[in-house]
Amino acid sequence: MASGLSGVETPPGPAMFVLGDSSVDCGDNNPFNALFHRNLSRFPCNGSDTTLLPQLLAKQMKLPHTTPFYSQNGSIDRILGGLNFGSAEASILSPHSRNYQSLNQQLRQALETIQLLQLQLGESTANAFINSSVFYLSFGKDDFTDFLHNNSLGNSGFDFAHILVEQMTNGVRSLYASNVRKIVCAGVVPLGCAPQALLLLESGGNGIRKACLDDVNKVVSYYNRRLEENIAGMDRQLGDARVVFCDVYEAVMEVIDHPAKYGARIEDVRNACCGVVRDGKVSGCVSTEMACQEASTHVWWDLQNPTPAVNSLVAQSAWSSPSLCRPFSLKQLF
């Protein structure tokens, strides 16, 4: 197919390319054995990344299902259908563990893929394809989780968030320099309401669990707000690019605060459907057999990832609502 496409004037149809953490990958895109995963989930969703936000949005856009990067084998056909560079364990900053995939590692894979397309299709055809495709980034959750495990909150938390924002901003600029023109950056979910934070950071050490940990959410909110500000600035500076921020934090908080608005489905806004803490040690969703029977009644699938039901609600809003994805909805972007 590569030789047949080389020099073709009409570019292939657009696709989605995904970079991120367990918010975009169920664990399929890991070059290392899944048993190497640390204390988090081997199954950060219910077994299929079709239930995760970027894949739900790709379906709304009528784009192909993305292929995990490590299973595409350099096939031009698969690349043209979109790739998922994301990894269930991924961080913005350099990883402390070999099974983590950093933002820079995933960017390198994405940029090398773009170069491969330029070589195989010809620069003009490849650039037209990249211009029309959507690049979706969702990072930060693992960075904050590791930081909270190893540091006390305070001003250092906001300083850390600022560093993460600058790295994400640089990543968007790198994609733009490689002819990417449609970019979606998702915010971090309210980790202070996630089961992992609530179970490990009990109020005052007396076993009383709060609804949410405000100190954690303040730092995450600061990160989201600063990232959106930087994205808005880039969208103005880069005249031929469209860069969108999707406020996943507020979307999930809306479900947590007002579950009744979404019918009888959402009953448990606090506990993980799959994952527990025993003797002060976190055990993520290491087997789908430990999952609850009705995931659709929970906000949280595992210790820090929303259920497919919540992802579906967020995807619907992200597609059509300009108040969730700003400065315009993903329907307007596409």
C-alpha positions in Angstrom: 0.0 0.0 0.0 2.9 2.3 0.7 4.1 2.4 -2.9 0.6 2.8 -4.2 0.0 5.8 -2.0 3.3 7.5 -2.7 2.6 10.8 -4.5 -1.2 10.5 -4.5 -2.8 13.9 -4.6 -5.9 13.0 -2.5 -4.8 12.2 1.1 -6.3 9.4 3.1 -9.2 10.2 5.4 -8.4 11.6 8.8 -7.7 9.4 11.8 -7.1 9.9 15.6 -3.8 9.6 17.3 -3.8 9.2 21.0 -1.1 9.9 23.7 -1.7 9.4 27.4 -2.0 7.2 30.4 -4.7 4.7 31.7 -7.3 7.2 30.7 -6.6 6.2 27.1 -5.2 2.6 27.3 -6.4 -0.5 29.1 -2.9 -2.1 29.2 -2.7 -3.4 25.7 0.0 -1.0 24.6 2.8 -2.0 26.9 6.1 -3.6 25.7 6.6 -5.1 29.1 4.8 -8.0 30.8 1.6 -6.8 32.5 2.7 -8.6 35.6 5.4 -5.8 36.0 2.6 -3.3 36.7 3.1 -2.0 40.2 0.3 -1.5 42.7 -2.2 -0.1 40.3 -4.6 -1.9 37.9 -3.6 -4.5 35.4 -7.2 -3.8 34.1 -7.7 0.0 34.3 -11.0 -0.4 32.4 -13.4 -3.3 32.0 -11.3 -5.1 29.4 -11.7 -2.9 26.3 -10.4 0.5 25.5 -13.5 1.0 23.4 -15.0 2.2 26.6 -12.4 4.9 27.1 -13.0 8.6 26.2 -10.8 8.9 23.1 -12.3 5.8 21.5 -15.8 6.9 22.3 -15.0 10.3 20.7 -13.4 8.7 17.6 -16.7 6.8 17.2 -18.6 10.1 17.3 -16.3 11.5 14.7 -16.7 8.3 12.6 -13.0 7.7 12.7 -11.4 4.2 12.8 -10.6 2.5 16.0 -7.0 3.2 16.9 -4.4 0.4 16.9 -2.0 0.1 19.9 1.4 1.4 18.8 3.3 -1.7 19.9 1.1 -4.0 17.8 1.1 -2.1 14.5 4.4 -3.4 13.1 5.0 -0.4 10.9 2.0 -1.2 8.7 1.0 1.8 6.7 -2.6 0.6 6.6 -2.7 0.5 10.4 -1.0 3.8 10.8 -3.6 5.4 8.5 -6.3 4.1 10.7 -4.8 5.9 13.7 -2.5 4.8 16.5 -2.7 4.8 20.3 0.7 5.6 21.7 -0.8 5.8 25.2 0.2 3.4 28.0 -1.7 2.3 31.1 1.2 3.6 33.1 2.4 6.9 31.7 3.6 10.2 33.1 4.4 13.7 31.9 7.8 13.7 33.5 10.6 11.1 33.1 9.3 7.8 34.5 10.8 6.2 37.6 10.0 2.7 36.4 10.9 1.1 33.1 7.3 0.1 32.5 6.2 3.7 32.5 6.0 5.6 29.2 6.7 9.3 29.5 5.1 12.1 27.5 8.5 12.6 25.7 8.7 8.9 24.8 5.3 8.9 23.3 5.9 12.2 21.5 9.0 10.7 20.0 7.0 7.7 18.7 4.4 10.0 17.3 6.9 12.2 15.5 8.8 9.2 14.1 5.5 7.9 12.8 4.8 11.2 11.1 8.3 11.0 9.5 7.6 7.5 8.3 4.3 8.6 6.7 6.2 11.4 4.9 8.7 8.9 3.5 6.1 6.4 2.4 3.3 8.7 1.1 5.3 11.7 0.1 5.5 14.9 2.1 2.5 16.7 0.6 0.1 13.7 1.1 1.3 12.9 4.5 1.1 16.5 5.7 -2.5 16.8 4.4 -3.4 13.6 6.3 -1.7 14.8 9.6 -3.4 18.3 9.2 -6.8 16.7 9.0 -6.3 14.1 11.8 -7.0 14.6 15.5 -4.2 14.2 18.2 -5.7 13.6 21.7 -3.5 14.0 24.8 -4.4 12.9 28.3 -1.7 12.9 30.9 -1.0 13.9 34.5 -2.9 11.4 36.6 0.1 9.2 37.3 2.4 12.2 38.0 0.0 13.5 40.7 -0.5 10.1 42.2 3.2 9.5 42.6 3.7 13.0 43.9 1.0 12.6 46.5 2.5 9.3 47.7 5.9 10.9 48.2 5.2 14.5 49.2 3.0 16.5 51.5 0.7 19.0 49.8 1.2 22.8 50.0 2.8 25.3 47.7 5.1 22.5 46.4 2.0 20.9 44.9 1.2 24.0 42.9 4.8 24.3 41.8 4.8 20.7 40.7 1.6 21.3 38.7 3.2 24.3 37.0 6.1 22.1 35.8 3.6 19.6 34.4 1.7 22.3 32.5 4.9 23.7 31.0 5.9 20.2 29.8 2.4 19.6 28.3 2.6 23.0 26.5 6.0 22.1 25.0 4.5 18.8 23.8 1.7 20.6 22.0 4.2 22.9 20.4 6.3 19.9 19.2 3.2 18.4 17.6 2.4 21.7 15.9 6.0 21.9 14.5 5.3 18.5 12.9 2.2 19.7 11.0 -0.4 18.6 13.5 -3.2 21.1 13.4 -6.1 19.6 15.5 -5.1 18.9 19.1 -7.3 18.0 22.1 -5.9 18.2 25.6 -7.9 16.5 28.3 -7.7 17.7 31.9 -7.1 15.4 34.9 -10.0 13.9 36.7 -10.8 14.9 40.4 -8.2 12.7 42.0 -9.2 14.0 45.5 -12.5 12.2 45.0 -11.0 9.0 43.6 -11.1 5.8 45.8 -7.3 5.6 45.9 -6.9 9.0 47.6 -9.8 8.6 49.9 -8.7 5.2 51.1 -5.0 6.1 51.6 -5.5 9.6 53.0 -8.2 9.1 55.6 -9.2 12.2 57.5 -6.9 12.8 60.4 -5.9 9.2 60.5 -9.0 8.3 62.4 -10.6 6.2 59.7 -13.2 8.7 58.8 -13.5 9.1 55.0 -14.3 12.4 53.5 -16.4 12.8 50.3 -13.4 14.3 48.6 -10.0 15.6 49.6 -10.1 19.3 48.9 -6.3 19.9 49.1 -5.8 17.3 46.4 -8.5 18.6 44.1 -7.2 22.2 44.5 -3.8 21.2 43.1 -5.4 19.2 40.2 -7.8 22.1 39.5 -4.9 24.5 39.4 -3.1 22.2 36.8 -6.3 22.1 34.7 -6.8 25.8 34.8 -3.2 26.7 33.9 -3.2 24.1 31.1 -6.4 25.6 29.7 -4.9 29.1 29.9 -1.8 28.0 28.0 -3.9 26.2 25.4 -6.1 29.3 24.9 -2.9 31.3 24.3 -1.5 28.8 21.8 -4.8 28.7 19.9 -4.6 32.4 19.4 -0.8 32.4 18.6 -0.9 29.4 16.2 -3.4 30.8 13.7 -3.8 27.7 11.5 -4.1 25.3 14.5 -7.2 24.4 16.6 -6.2 23.5 20.1 -9.0 22.4 22.5 -9.0 21.8 26.3 -11.6 19.3 27.6 -12.5 19.8 31.2 -12.9 16.2 32.3 -12.5 17.3 35.9 -15.7 19.3 35.9 -17.6 16.7 33.9 -16.8 13.9 36.5 -17.5 16.3 39.4 -20.9 17.0 38.0 -21.7 13.3 38.1 -20.3 13.0 41.6 -22.2 16.0 42.9 -25.5 15.3 41.1 -25.8 11.6 40.3 -29.6 11.7 40.4 -29.5 13.8 37.2 -28.3 10.8 35.3 -31.1 8.5 36.3 -31.0 5.5 38.6 -27.8 4.2 37.1 -25.2 6.1 39.3 -25.6 4.9 42.9 -22.0 4.8 44.3 -19.8 7.9 43.8 -17.1 6.8 46.2 -16.0 3.2 45.9 -14.2 1.4 43.2 -16.0 -1.2 41.2 -12.7 -3.1 40.9 -9.9 -2.5 43.4 -9.4 -2.4 47.2 -7.1 -1.4 49.9 -6.0 -3.9 52.5 -3.7 -3.3 55.5 -2.9 0.2 54.1 -1.7 -1.3 50.8 -3.4 -0.5 47.5 -4.5 -3.3 45.3 -5.8 -2.1 41.9 -8.0 -4.1 39.6 -5.6 -7.1 39.2 -8.4 -9.4 37.9 -11.7 -8.6 36.4 -13.2 -11.4 38.5 -12.9 -9.0 41.5 -15.1 -6.4 39.9 -18.6 -5.5 41.1 -21.5 -6.9 39.2 -22.9 -3.6 38.0 -20.1 -1.2 37.0 -22.7 1.2 35.5 -23.9 2.0 39.0 -20.4 3.3 40.0 -18.5 6.5 39.1 -15.1 4.8 39.6 -14.1 1.6 37.8 -10.8 1.2 39.7 -9.0 3.3 42.1 -8.6 6.3 39.8 -10.4 5.7 36.5 -14.1 6.4 35.8 -16.4 3.6 34.7 -17.6 3.2 31.1 -20.9 4.7 32.1 -19.2 7.9 33.2 -16.9 8.0 30.2 -19.9 7.7 28.0 -21.6 10.7 29.7 -18.4 12.7 29.4 -18.0 11.8 25.7 -21.5 13.0 24.9 -20.8 16.3 26.5 -17.4 16.7 25.0 -18.8 16.1 21.5 -21.6 18.6 21.6 -21.1 21.0 24.6 -18.8 24.1 24.2 -18.9 24.5 27.9 -17.0 21.2 28.5 -14.5 21.4 25.6 -13.2 25.0 25.1 -13.1 27.2 23.2 -15.3 25.0 21.1 -16.9 21.5 21.2 -15.2 18.6 19.5 -18.0 18.5 17.0 -17.0 22.1 16.0 -13.3 21.0 16.0 -14.0 18.2 13.6 
